[in-house]
Amino acid sequence: MSNMTIFSSGNLPSYLKNIELDATTKNLAGSGGGGGGNRRISIKGGVFRMMVNGEELMVNEERSMNVVIVASSPLGRTFYEGAYDSEAAPKAPSCWSPDNTKPAADVKTPQANTCMSCPQNIKGSGQGEARACRFNQRIAVILEGDLSGDVYQLSLPATSIFGKGVDGQKLPMQAYVQSIAALKLPIGAVVTEMRFDTASATPKLVFRGIRPLEESEYVISKEQGLSDDATRAITMTVSQTDGVKDKGESFAPTTPAPVAIEPPKPKAKPAPVPEIYDEPAIDEPVKVSKEDAPAPKADLLNLIDEWDQ
């Protein structure tokens, strides 16, 4: 039996039957355009950790958590100089883009004028065949049992965003939200279960819909999505990493002015190691004169997949 049948027209509250998709749903489904909150949910170590001002206050040992997604950033990117070292002290990224188009205006060391022409976006620039610059997306969530309570930030790595799931199950964020959007439902009107994928070697979340919100609950969800806390959660500072003290720069979705830079010098290619996770196929950056490279085509994912109750 399809899990999505609980969201079919006959089972929905009347207020949800003629509702339009909002920006959060479009961002998470992959069709959106283009300082964080002090409260975050970290998935470090494969458990849910409730963080306040960089300090861990509580660990949820359960493998799943029910939330309502009230806001999201567009798909972004971050680049860290040097090889990843799990034992090294946390640090802010060297370059980042809030919209997967070009470096943010306040990046001090932009790697290129655009993400598509960036040498850090070339396959093999990172570990093994991976790209050195990684996708990420930030969402603002509230807990199902405390809709009027605190808004939490959650940063999703590429493994939790892209893919098709396994046999229609264990859907990553983009495929999951596409299945909800296909039913003409905004994601903020749905209780979402986020669960750790125990088959993954690194922390990875998968998602499924639990139930539609009641109308009174949806009113709260919309108010939370418009709150200052939600805005801060999806425009986090680049140092929003546990242990990073420099708070001066941000991922705020600004429109940067053109950046004049020298062509990057070739760097020694790191020794091949196994790929950590897959990312969506993207055209390789090439040197061009004035014509822009064509924009990559997004994967056409199945909009509605079968779920076990």
C-alpha positions as protocol buffer text, in pm:
chain_id: "A"
residue {
  index: 1
  type: MET
  ca { x: 0 y: 0 z: 0 }
}
residue {
  index: 2
  type: SER
  ca { x: 138 y: 338 z: -94 }
}
residue {
  index: 3
  type: ASN
  ca { x: 233 y: 561 z: 194 }
}
residue {
  index: 4
  type: MET
  ca { x: 124 y: 858 z: -18 }
}
residue {
  index: 5
  type: THR
  ca { x: -242 y: 746 z: -13 }
}
residue {
  index: 6
  type: ILE
  ca { x: -279 y: 925 z: 322 }
}
residue {
  index: 7
  type: PHE
  ca { x: -226 y: 1248 z: 126 }
}
residue {
  index: 8
  type: SER
  ca { x: -478 y: 1170 z: -149 }
}
residue {
  index: 9
  type: SER
  ca { x: -751 y: 1425 z: -210 }
}
residue {
  index: 10
  type: GLY
  ca { x: -1017 y: 1227 z: -26 }
}
residue {
  index: 11
  type: ASN
  ca { x: -807 y: 1207 z: 290 }
}
residue {
  index: 12
  type: LEU
  ca { x: -698 y: 1571 z: 307 }
}
residue {
  index: 13
  type: PRO
  ca { x: -847 y: 1845 z: 526 }
}
residue {
  index: 14
  type: SER
  ca { x: -1058 y: 2076 z: 311 }
}
residue {
  index: 15
  type: TYR
  ca { x: -820 y: 2369 z: 348 }
}
residue {
  index: 16
  type: LEU
  ca { x: -544 y: 2172 z: 169 }
}
residue {
  index: 17
  type: LYS
  ca { x: -741 y: 2077 z: -142 }
}
residue {
  index: 18
  type: ASN
  ca { x: -679 y: 2399 z: -337 }
}
residue {
  index: 19
  type: ILE
  ca { x: -353 y: 2529 z: -194 }
}
residue {
  index: 20
  type: GLU
  ca { x: -50 y: 2656 z: -387 }
}
residue {
  index: 21
  type: LEU
  ca { x: 306 y: 2533 z: -342 }
}
residue {
  index: 22
  type: ASP
  ca { x: 529 y: 2772 z: -149 }
}
residue {
  index: 23
  type: ALA
  ca { x: 895 y: 2872 z: -195 }
}
residue {
  index: 24
  type: THR
  ca { x: 1015 y: 2618 z: 64 }
}
residue {
  index: 25
  type: THR
  ca { x: 855 y: 2328 z: -124 }
}
residue {
  index: 26
  type: LYS
  ca { x: 996 y: 2450 z: -457 }
}
residue {
  index: 27
  type: ASN
  ca { x: 1347 y: 2495 z: -314 }
}
residue {
  index: 28
  type: LEU
  ca { x: 1355 y: 2146 z: -164 }
}
residue {
  index: 29
  type: ALA
  ca { x: 1203 y: 1984 z: -472 }
}
residue {
  index: 30
  type: GLY
  ca { x: 1484 y: 2129 z: -682 }
}
residue {
  index: 31
  type: SER
  ca { x: 1279 y: 2386 z: -869 }
}
residue {
  index: 32
  type: GLY
  ca { x: 1338 y: 2695 z: -658 }
}
residue {
  index: 33
  type: GLY
  ca { x: 1526 y: 2999 z: -774 }
}
residue {
  index: 34
  type: GLY
  ca { x: 1748 y: 3159 z: -642 }
}
residue {
  index: 35
  type: GLY
  ca { x: 2404 y: 3398 z: 1128 }
}
residue {
  index: 36
  type: GLY
  ca { x: 2197 y: 3106 z: 1145 }
}
residue {
  index: 37
  type: GLY
  ca { x: 1968 y: 3035 z: 1427 }
}
residue {
  index: 38
  type: ASN
  ca { x: 2141 y: 2947 z: 1750 }
}
residue {
  index: 39
  type: ARG
  ca { x: 1946 y: 2623 z: 1771 }
}
residue {
  index: 40
  type: ARG
  ca { x: 2048 y: 2343 z: 1537 }
}
residue {
  index: 41
  type: ILE
  ca { x: 2000 y: 1974 z: 1485 }
}
residue {
  index: 42
  type: SER
  ca { x: 2332 y: 1807 z: 1405 }
}
residue {
  index: 43
  type: ILE
  ca { x: 2355 y: 1458 z: 1253 }
}
residue {
  index: 44
  type: LYS
  ca { x: 2720 y: 1408 z: 1346 }
}
residue {
  index: 45
  type: GLY
  ca { x: 2797 y: 1047 z: 1434 }
}
residue {
  index: 46
  type: GLY
  ca { x: 2465 y: 922 z: 1298 }
}
residue {
  index: 47
  type: VAL
  ca { x: 2251 y: 1053 z: 1585 }
}
residue {
  index: 48
  type: PHE
  ca { x: 2033 y: 1362 z: 1626 }
}
residue {
  index: 49
  type: ARG
  ca { x: 2210 y: 1618 z: 1843 }
}
residue {
  index: 50
  type: MET
  ca { x: 2031 y: 1926 z: 1971 }
}
residue {
  index: 51
  type: MET
  ca { x: 2281 y: 2214 z: 1961 }
}
residue {
  index: 52
  type: VAL
  ca { x: 2251 y: 2561 z: 2116 }
}
residue {
  index: 53
  type: ASN
  ca { x: 2523 y: 2819 z: 2050 }
}
residue {
  index: 54
  type: GLY
  ca { x: 2757 y: 2543 z: 1937 }
}
residue {
  index: 55
  type: GLU
  ca { x: 2712 y: 2336 z: 2253 }
}
residue {
  index: 56
  type: GLU
  ca { x: 2542 y: 1998 z: 2259 }
}
residue {
  index: 57
  type: LEU
  ca { x: 2251 y: 2000 z: 2502 }
}
residue {
  index: 58
  type: MET
  ca { x: 2080 y: 1672 z: 2418 }
}
residue {
  index: 59
  type: VAL
  ca { x: 2126 y: 1358 z: 2209 }
}
residue {
  index: 60
  type: ASN
  ca { x: 1827 y: 1176 z: 2063 }
}
residue {
  index: 61
  type: GLU
  ca { x: 1920 y: 808 z: 2044 }
}
residue {
  index: 62
  type: GLU
  ca { x: 1617 y: 727 z: 1826 }
}
residue {
  index: 63
  type: ARG
  ca { x: 1688 y: 655 z: 1460 }
}
residue {
  index: 64
  type: SER
  ca { x: 1407 y: 884 z: 1345 }
}
residue {
  index: 65
  type: MET
  ca { x: 1253 y: 1221 z: 1432 }
}
residue {
  index: 66
  type: ASN
  ca { x: 924 y: 1380 z: 1322 }
}
residue {
  index: 67
  type: VAL
  ca { x: 939 y: 1743 z: 1217 }
}
residue {
  index: 68
  type: VAL
  ca { x: 763 y: 2003 z: 1003 }
}
residue {
  index: 69
  type: ILE
  ca { x: 982 y: 2181 z: 747 }
}
residue {
  index: 70
  type: VAL
  ca { x: 890 y: 2550 z: 757 }
}
residue {
  index: 71
  type: ALA
  ca { x: 1163 y: 2714 z: 544 }
}
residue {
  index: 72
  type: SER
  ca { x: 1463 y: 2628 z: 328 }
}
residue {
  index: 73
  type: SER
  ca { x: 1752 y: 2790 z: 147 }
}
residue {
  index: 74
  type: PRO
  ca { x: 1811 y: 2731 z: -223 }
}
residue {
  index: 75
  type: LEU
  ca { x: 2066 y: 2464 z: -309 }
}
residue {
  index: 76
  type: GLY
  ca { x: 2412 y: 2596 z: -222 }
}
residue {
  index: 77
  type: ARG
  ca { x: 2779 y: 2494 z: -233 }
}
residue {
  index: 78
  type: THR
  ca { x: 3080 y: 2504 z: -3 }
}
residue {
  index: 79
  type: PHE
  ca { x: 3450 y: 2453 z: -72 }
}
residue {
  index: 80
  type: TYR
  ca { x: 3711 y: 2377 z: 194 }
}
residue {
  index: 81
  type: GLU
  ca { x: 4080 y: 2419 z: 115 }
}
residue {
  index: 82
  type: GLY
  ca { x: 4290 y: 2107 z: 173 }
}
residue {
  index: 83
  type: ALA
  ca { x: 4203 y: 1743 z: 234 }
}
residue {
  index: 84
  type: TYR
  ca { x: 3934 y: 1652 z: 485 }
}
residue {
  index: 85
  type: ASP
  ca { x: 4070 y: 1557 z: 828 }
}
residue {
  index: 86
  type: SER
  ca { x: 3819 y: 1429 z: 1082 }
}
residue {
  index: 87
  type: GLU
  ca { x: 4067 y: 1502 z: 1363 }
}
residue {
  index: 88
  type: ALA
  ca { x: 4137 y: 1863 z: 1261 }
}
residue {
  index: 89
  type: ALA
  ca { x: 3972 y: 2159 z: 1431 }
}
residue {
  index: 90
  type: PRO
  ca { x: 3655 y: 2283 z: 1258 }
}
residue {
  index: 91
  type: LYS
  ca { x: 3704 y: 2569 z: 1015 }
}
residue {
  index: 92
  type: ALA
  ca { x: 3496 y: 2794 z: 793 }
}
residue {
  index: 93
  type: PRO
  ca { x: 3485 y: 2722 z: 416 }
}
residue {
  index: 94
  type: SER
  ca { x: 3723 y: 2902 z: 182 }
}
residue {
  index: 95
  type: CYS
  ca { x: 3453 y: 2970 z: -77 }
}
residue {
  index: 96
  type: TRP
  ca { x: 3078 y: 2926 z: -88 }
}
residue {
  index: 97
  type: SER
  ca { x: 2773 y: 2999 z: -299 }
}
residue {
  index: 98
  type: PRO
  ca { x: 2425 y: 3049 z: -156 }
}
residue {
  index: 99
  type: ASP
  ca { x: 2254 y: 2965 z: -486 }
}
residue {
  index: 100
  type: ASN
  ca { x: 2484 y: 2727 z: -679 }
}
residue {
  index: 101
  type: THR
  ca { x: 2548 y: 3002 z: -935 }
}
residue {
  index: 102
  type: LYS
  ca { x: 2841 y: 3220 z: -824 }
}
residue {
  index: 103
  type: PRO
  ca { x: 3046 y: 3290 z: -509 }
}
residue {
  index: 104
  type: ALA
  ca { x: 2882 y: 3500 z: -240 }
}
residue {
  index: 105
  type: ALA
  ca { x: 2975 y: 3869 z: -246 }
}
residue {
  index: 106
  type: ASP
  ca { x: 3167 y: 3848 z: 81 }
}
residue {
  index: 107
  type: VAL
  ca { x: 3388 y: 3551 z: -11 }
}
residue {
  index: 108
  type: LYS
  ca { x: 3749 y: 3661 z: 35 }
}
residue {
  index: 109
  type: THR
  ca { x: 3903 y: 3388 z: -181 }
}
residue {
  index: 110
  type: PRO
  ca { x: 3659 y: 3314 z: -468 }
}
residue {
  index: 111
  type: GLN
  ca { x: 3772 y: 3018 z: -676 }
}
residue {
  index: 112
  type: ALA
  ca { x: 3608 y: 3142 z: -998 }
}
residue {
  index: 113
  type: ASN
  ca { x: 3356 y: 3392 z: -1131 }
}
residue {
  index: 114
  type: THR
  ca { x: 3083 y: 3129 z: -1158 }
}
residue {
  index: 115
  type: CYS
  ca { x: 3024 y: 2783 z: -1015 }
}
residue {
  index: 116
  type: MET
  ca { x: 3004 y: 2629 z: -1362 }
}
residue {
  index: 117
  type: SER
  ca { x: 3351 y: 2758 z: -1459 }
}
residue {
  index: 118
  type: CYS
  ca { x: 3511 y: 2675 z: -1124 }
}
residue {
  index: 119
  type: PRO
  ca { x: 3808 y: 2433 z: -1114 }
}
residue {
  index: 120
  type: GLN
  ca { x: 3675 y: 2302 z: -781 }
}
residue {
  index: 121
  type: ASN
  ca { x: 3365 y: 2183 z: -970 }
}
residue {
  index: 122
  type: ILE
  ca { x: 3567 y: 1949 z: -1192 }
}
residue {
  index: 123
  type: LYS
  ca { x: 3531 y: 1577 z: -1125 }
}
residue {
  index: 124
  type: GLY
  ca { x: 3848 y: 1460 z: -954 }
}
residue {
  index: 125
  type: SER
  ca { x: 3925 y: 1794 z: -790 }
}
residue {
  index: 126
  type: GLY
  ca { x: 3826 y: 1642 z: -455 }
}
residue {
  index: 127
  type: GLN
  ca { x: 3876 y: 1297 z: -309 }
}
residue {
  index: 128
  type: GLY
  ca { x: 3890 y: 1028 z: -574 }
}
residue {
  index: 129
  type: GLU
  ca { x: 3650 y: 1123 z: -853 }
}
residue {
  index: 130
  type: ALA
  ca { x: 3452 y: 1364 z: -633 }
}
residue {
  index: 131
  type: ARG
  ca { x: 3431 y: 1738 z: -680 }
}
residue {
  index: 132
  type: ALA
  ca { x: 3606 y: 1948 z: -419 }
}
residue {
  index: 133
  type: CYS
  ca { x: 3309 y: 2186 z: -393 }
}
residue {
  index: 134
  type: ARG
  ca { x: 3010 y: 2015 z: -233 }
}
residue {
  index: 135
  type: PHE
  ca { x: 2635 y: 2071 z: -248 }
}
residue {
  index: 136
  type: ASN
  ca { x: 2443 y: 2153 z: 68 }
}
residue {
  index: 137
  type: GLN
  ca { x: 2103 y: 2287 z: 168 }
}
residue {
  index: 138
  type: ARG
  ca { x: 1976 y: 2435 z: 492 }
}
residue {
  index: 139
  type: ILE
  ca { x: 1625 y: 2385 z: 627 }
}
residue {
  index: 140
  type: ALA
  ca { x: 1435 y: 2527 z: 923 }
}
residue {
  index: 141
  type: VAL
  ca { x: 1225 y: 2273 z: 1114 }
}
residue {
  index: 142
  type: ILE
  ca { x: 992 y: 2260 z: 1412 }
}
residue {
  index: 143
  type: LEU
  ca { x: 921 y: 1949 z: 1616 }
}
residue {
  index: 144
  type: GLU
  ca { x: 588 y: 1771 z: 1564 }
}
residue {
  index: 145
  type: GLY
  ca { x: 519 y: 1768 z: 1937 }
}
residue {
  index: 146
  type: ASP
  ca { x: 607 y: 2136 z: 1985 }
}
residue {
  index: 147
  type: LEU
  ca { x: 495 y: 2327 z: 1676 }
}
residue {
  index: 148
  type: SER
  ca { x: 489 y: 2660 z: 1859 }
}
residue {
  index: 149
  type: GLY
  ca { x: 832 y: 2601 z: 2014 }
}
residue {
  index: 150
  type: ASP
  ca { x: 1184 y: 2660 z: 1890 }
}
residue {
  index: 151
  type: VAL
  ca { x: 1285 y: 2666 z: 1524 }
}
residue {
  index: 152
  type: TYR
  ca { x: 1589 y: 2448 z: 1451 }
}
residue {
  index: 153
  type: GLN
  ca { x: 1840 y: 2464 z: 1169 }
}
residue {
  index: 154
  type: LEU
  ca { x: 1942 y: 2145 z: 989 }
}
residue {
  index: 155
  type: SER
  ca { x: 2215 y: 2140 z: 724 }
}
residue {
  index: 156
  type: LEU
  ca { x: 2172 y: 1863 z: 466 }
}
residue {
  index: 157
  type: PRO
  ca { x: 2473 y: 1713 z: 287 }
}
residue {
  index: 158
  type: ALA
  ca { x: 2447 y: 1603 z: -76 }
}
residue {
  index: 159
  type: THR
  ca { x: 2381 y: 1242 z: 23 }
}
residue {
  index: 160
  type: SER
  ca { x: 2061 y: 1349 z: 199 }
}
residue {
  index: 161
  type: ILE
  ca { x: 1947 y: 1568 z: -93 }
}
residue {
  index: 162
  type: PHE
  ca { x: 1995 y: 1373 z: -417 }
}
residue {
  index: 163
  type: GLY
  ca { x: 1911 y: 1025 z: -539 }
}
residue {
  index: 164
  type: LYS
  ca { x: 1610 y: 803 z: -603 }
}
residue {
  index: 165
  type: GLY
  ca { x: 1598 y: 595 z: -289 }
}
residue {
  index: 166
  type: VAL
  ca { x: 1601 y: 216 z: -275 }
}
residue {
  index: 167
  type: ASP
  ca { x: 1301 y: 41 z: -434 }
}
residue {
  index: 168
  type: GLY
  ca { x: 1096 y: 354 z: -387 }
}
residue {
  index: 169
  type: GLN
  ca { x: 1189 y: 366 z: -19 }
}
residue {
  index: 170
  type: LYS
  ca { x: 1439 y: 573 z: 179 }
}
residue {
  index: 171
  type: LEU
  ca { x: 1379 y: 885 z: -31 }
}
residue {
  index: 172
  type: PRO
  ca { x: 1634 y: 1168 z: -17 }
}
residue {
  index: 173
  type: MET
  ca { x: 1500 y: 1519 z: 34 }
}
residue {
  index: 174
  type: GLN
  ca { x: 1458 y: 1627 z: -329 }
}
residue {
  index: 175
  type: ALA
  ca { x: 1274 y: 1311 z: -438 }
}
residue {
  index: 176
  type: TYR
  ca { x: 1061 y: 1316 z: -123 }
}
residue {
  index: 177
  type: VAL
  ca { x: 951 y: 1678 z: -164 }
}
residue {
  index: 178
  type: GLN
  ca { x: 883 y: 1620 z: -534 }
}
residue {
  index: 179
  type: SER
  ca { x: 641 y: 1342 z: -435 }
}
residue {
  index: 180
  type: ILE
  ca { x: 464 y: 1578 z: -194 }
}
residue {
  index: 181
  type: ALA
  ca { x: 461 y: 1864 z: -447 }
}
residue {
  index: 182
  type: ALA
  ca { x: 307 y: 1631 z: -708 }
}
residue {
  index: 183
  type: LEU
  ca { x: 6 y: 1609 z: -476 }
}
residue {
  index: 184
  type: LYS
  ca { x: -19 y: 1991 z: -480 }
}
residue {
  index: 185
  type: LEU
  ca { x: 81 y: 2010 z: -114 }
}
residue {
  index: 186
  type: PRO
  ca { x: 332 y: 2253 z: 39 }
}
residue {
  index: 187
  type: ILE
  ca { x: 590 y: 2071 z: 247 }
}
residue {
  index: 188
  type: GLY
  ca { x: 503 y: 2289 z: 547 }
}
residue {
  index: 189
  type: ALA
  ca { x: 159 y: 2125 z: 561 }
}
residue {
  index: 190
  type: VAL
  ca { x: 303 y: 1777 z: 620 }
}
residue {
  index: 191
  type: VAL
  ca { x: 462 y: 1604 z: 919 }
}
residue {
  index: 192
  type: THR
  ca { x: 789 y: 1463 z: 787 }
}
residue {
  index: 193
  type: GLU
  ca { x: 979 y: 1171 z: 934 }
}
residue {
  index: 194
  type: MET
  ca { x: 1355 y: 1203 z: 893 }
}
residue {
  index: 195
  type: ARG
  ca { x: 1542 y: 880 z: 955 }
}
residue {
  index: 196
  type: PHE
  ca { x: 1906 y: 774 z: 941 }
}
residue {
  index: 197
  type: ASP
  ca { x: 1993 y: 539 z: 658 }
}
residue {
  index: 198
  type: THR
  ca { x: 2174 y: 263 z: 844 }
}
residue {
  index: 199
  type: ALA
  ca { x: 2315 y: 127 z: 516 }
}
residue {
  index: 200
  type: SER
  ca { x: 2523 y: 443 z: 469 }
}
residue {
  index: 201
  type: ALA
  ca { x: 2880 y: 462 z: 599 }
}
residue {
  index: 202
  type: THR
  ca { x: 2842 y: 835 z: 664 }
}
residue {
  index: 203
  type: PRO
  ca { x: 2548 y: 1018 z: 830 }
}
residue {
  index: 204
  type: LYS
  ca { x: 2267 y: 1026 z: 575 }
}
residue {
  index: 205
  type: LEU
  ca { x: 1900 y: 1110 z: 622 }
}
residue {
  index: 206
  type: VAL
  ca { x: 1601 y: 977 z: 429 }
}
residue {
  index: 207
  type: PHE
  ca { x: 1247 y: 1114 z: 448 }
}
residue {
  index: 208
  type: ARG
  ca { x: 880 y: 1018 z: 428 }
}
residue {
  index: 209
  type: GLY
  ca { x: 546 y: 1183 z: 495 }
}
residue {
  index: 210
  type: ILE
  ca { x: 357 y: 1086 z: 811 }
}
residue {
  index: 211
  type: ARG
  ca { x: 33 y: 1288 z: 799 }
}
residue {
  index: 212
  type: PRO
  ca { x: -112 y: 1620 z: 682 }
}
residue {
  index: 213
  type: LEU
  ca { x: -135 y: 1893 z: 944 }
}
residue {
  index: 214
  type: GLU
  ca { x: -469 y: 2001 z: 1081 }
}
residue {
  index: 215
  type: GLU
  ca { x: -569 y: 2350 z: 973 }
}
residue {
  index: 216
  type: SER
  ca { x: -486 y: 2502 z: 1314 }
}
residue {
  index: 217
  type: GLU
  ca { x: -143 y: 2335 z: 1300 }
}
residue {
  index: 218
  type: TYR
  ca { x: -78 y: 2466 z: 950 }
}
residue {
  index: 219
  type: VAL
  ca { x: -148 y: 2822 z: 1067 }
}
residue {
  index: 220
  type: ILE
  ca { x: 132 y: 2777 z: 1323 }
}
residue {
  index: 221
  type: SER
  ca { x: 362 y: 2623 z: 1063 }
}
residue {
  index: 222
  type: LYS
  ca { x: 319 y: 2920 z: 827 }
}
residue {
  index: 223
  type: GLU
  ca { x: 381 y: 3169 z: 1110 }
}
residue {
  index: 224
  type: GLN
  ca { x: 697 y: 2984 z: 1210 }
}
residue {
  index: 225
  type: GLY
  ca { x: 819 y: 2985 z: 851 }
}
residue {
  index: 226
  type: LEU
  ca { x: 790 y: 3365 z: 840 }
}
residue {
  index: 227
  type: SER
  ca { x: 965 y: 3417 z: 1174 }
}
residue {
  index: 228
  type: ASP
  ca { x: 1306 y: 3576 z: 1223 }
}
residue {
  index: 229
  type: ASP
  ca { x: 1430 y: 3246 z: 1368 }
}
residue {
  index: 230
  type: ALA
  ca { x: 1346 y: 3064 z: 1044 }
}
residue {
  index: 231
  type: THR
  ca { x: 1518 y: 3334 z: 837 }
}
residue {
  index: 232
  type: ARG
  ca { x: 1832 y: 3310 z: 1048 }
}
residue {
  index: 233
  type: ALA
  ca { x: 1826 y: 2932 z: 1025 }
}
residue {
  index: 234
  type: ILE
  ca { x: 1850 y: 2932 z: 645 }
}
residue {
  index: 235
  type: THR
  ca { x: 2102 y: 3220 z: 621 }
}
residue {
  index: 236
  type: MET
  ca { x: 2360 y: 3078 z: 857 }
}
residue {
  index: 237
  type: THR
  ca { x: 2706 y: 3227 z: 911 }
}
residue {
  index: 238
  type: VAL
  ca { x: 2993 y: 3046 z: 743 }
}
residue {
  index: 239
  type: SER
  ca { x: 3129 y: 2967 z: 1088 }
}
residue {
  index: 240
  type: GLN
  ca { x: 2810 y: 2788 z: 1192 }
}
residue {
  index: 241
  type: THR
  ca { x: 3022 y: 2485 z: 1270 }
}
residue {
  index: 242
  type: ASP
  ca { x: 3086 y: 2357 z: 1617 }
}
residue {
  index: 243
  type: GLY
  ca { x: 3406 y: 2508 z: 1749 }
}
residue {
  index: 244
  type: VAL
  ca { x: 3452 y: 2779 z: 1481 }
}
residue {
  index: 245
  type: LYS
  ca { x: 3481 y: 3115 z: 1655 }
}
residue {
  index: 246
  type: ASP
  ca { x: 3492 y: 3363 z: 1366 }
}
residue {
  index: 247
  type: LYS
  ca { x: 3136 y: 3489 z: 1321 }
}
residue {
  index: 248
  type: GLY
  ca { x: 3201 y: 3763 z: 1066 }
}
residue {
  index: 249
  type: GLU
  ca { x: 3081 y: 3619 z: 734 }
}
residue {
  index: 250
  type: SER
  ca { x: 2748 y: 3482 z: 624 }
}
residue {
  index: 251
  type: PHE
  ca { x: 2570 y: 3267 z: 369 }
}
residue {
  index: 252
  type: ALA
  ca { x: 2302 y: 3534 z: 324 }
}
residue {
  index: 253
  type: PRO
  ca { x: 2155 y: 3503 z: -27 }
}
residue {
  index: 254
  type: THR
  ca { x: 2304 y: 3825 z: -165 }
}
residue {
  index: 255
  type: THR
  ca { x: 2362 y: 3910 z: -530 }
}
residue {
  index: 256
  type: PRO
  ca { x: 2740 y: 3946 z: -571 }
}
residue {
  index: 257
  type: ALA
  ca { x: 2906 y: 4188 z: -809 }
}
residue {
  index: 258
  type: PRO
  ca { x: 3134 y: 4040 z: -1077 }
}
residue {
  index: 259
  type: VAL
  ca { x: 3464 y: 3924 z: -929 }
}
residue {
  index: 260
  type: ALA
  ca { x: 3787 y: 3983 z: -1119 }
}
residue {
  index: 261
  type: ILE
  ca { x: 4039 y: 3709 z: -1039 }
}
residue {
  index: 262
  type: GLU
  ca { x: 4352 y: 3557 z: -1183 }
}
residue {
  index: 263
  type: PRO
  ca { x: 4314 y: 3220 z: -1359 }
}
residue {
  index: 264
  type: PRO
  ca { x: 4369 y: 2950 z: -1093 }
}
residue {
  index: 265
  type: LYS
  ca { x: 4708 y: 2782 z: -1089 }
}
residue {
  index: 266
  type: PRO
  ca { x: 4702 y: 2405 z: -1139 }
}
residue {
  index: 267
  type: LYS
  ca { x: 4711 y: 2212 z: -816 }
}
residue {
  index: 268
  type: ALA
  ca { x: 4857 y: 1870 z: -753 }
}
residue {
  index: 269
  type: LYS
  ca { x: 4583 y: 1612 z: -776 }
}
residue {
  index: 270
  type: PRO
  ca { x: 4531 y: 1427 z: -445 }
}
residue {
  index: 271
  type: ALA
  ca { x: 4583 y: 1054 z: -432 }
}
residue {
  index: 272
  type: PRO
  ca { x: 4265 y: 867 z: -537 }
}
residue {
  index: 273
  type: VAL
  ca { x: 4052 y: 740 z: -251 }
}
residue {
  index: 274
  type: PRO
  ca { x: 3705 y: 582 z: -253 }
}
residue {
  index: 275
  type: GLU
  ca { x: 3421 y: 822 z: -331 }
}
residue {
  index: 276
  type: ILE
  ca { x: 3230 y: 929 z: -22 }
}
residue {
  index: 277
  type: TYR
  ca { x: 2896 y: 986 z: -192 }
}
residue {
  index: 278
  type: ASP
  ca { x: 2741 y: 1050 z: -529 }
}
residue {
  index: 279
  type: GLU
  ca { x: 2631 y: 1389 z: -651 }
}
residue {
  index: 280
  type: PRO
  ca { x: 2402 y: 1472 z: -941 }
}
residue {
  index: 281
  type: ALA
  ca { x: 2562 y: 1467 z: -1284 }
}
residue {
  index: 282
  type: ILE
  ca { x: 2690 y: 1812 z: -1378 }
}
residue {
  index: 283
  type: ASP
  ca { x: 2859 y: 1926 z: -1698 }
}
residue {
  index: 284
  type: GLU
  ca { x: 3233 y: 1966 z: -1657 }
}
residue {
  index: 285
  type: PRO
  ca { x: 3353 y: 2329 z: -1647 }
}
residue {
  index: 286
  type: VAL
  ca { x: 3541 y: 2429 z: -1963 }
}
residue {
  index: 287
  type: LYS
  ca { x: 3726 y: 2740 z: -2064 }
}
residue {
  index: 288
  type: VAL
  ca { x: 3512 y: 2958 z: -2287 }
}
residue {
  index: 289
  type: SER
  ca { x: 3550 y: 3296 z: -2445 }
}
residue {
  index: 290
  type: LYS
  ca { x: 3215 y: 3471 z: -2405 }
}
residue {
  index: 291
  type: GLU
  ca { x: 2960 y: 3196 z: -2445 }
}
residue {
  index: 292
  type: ASP
  ca { x: 2838 y: 3042 z: -2121 }
}
residue {
  index: 293
  type: ALA
  ca { x: 2833 y: 2667 z: -2080 }
}
residue {
  index: 294
  type: PRO
  ca { x: 2480 y: 2522 z: -2091 }
}
residue {
  index: 295
  type: ALA
  ca { x: 2311 y: 2480 z: -1758 }
}
residue {
  index: 296
  type: PRO
  ca { x: 2303 y: 2120 z: -1631 }
}
residue {
  index: 297
  type: LYS
  ca { x: 1979 y: 1931 z: -1662 }
}
residue {
  index: 298
  type: ALA
  ca { x: 1829 y: 1821 z: -1330 }
}
residue {
  index: 299
  type: ASP
  ca { x: 1752 y: 1452 z: -1285 }
}
residue {
  index: 300
  type: LEU
  ca { x: 1390 y: 1367 z: -1356 }
}
residue {
  index: 301
  type: LEU
  ca { x: 1300 y: 1180 z: -1043 }
}
residue {
  index: 302
  type: ASN
  ca { x: 988 y: 974 z: -989 }
}
residue {
  index: 303
  type: LEU
  ca { x: 738 y: 1202 z: -824 }
}
residue {
  index: 304
  type: ILE
  ca { x: 541 y: 942 z: -631 }
}
residue {
  index: 305
  type: ASP
  ca { x: 708 y: 627 z: -493 }
}
residue {
  index: 306
  type: GLU
  ca { x: 564 y: 337 z: -298 }
}
residue {
  index: 307
  type: TRP
  ca { x: 608 y: 341 z: 79 }
}
residue {
  index: 308
  type: ASP
  ca { x: 538 y: 83 z: 345 }
}
residue {
  index: 309
  type: GLN
  ca { x: 307 y: 194 z: 620 }
}
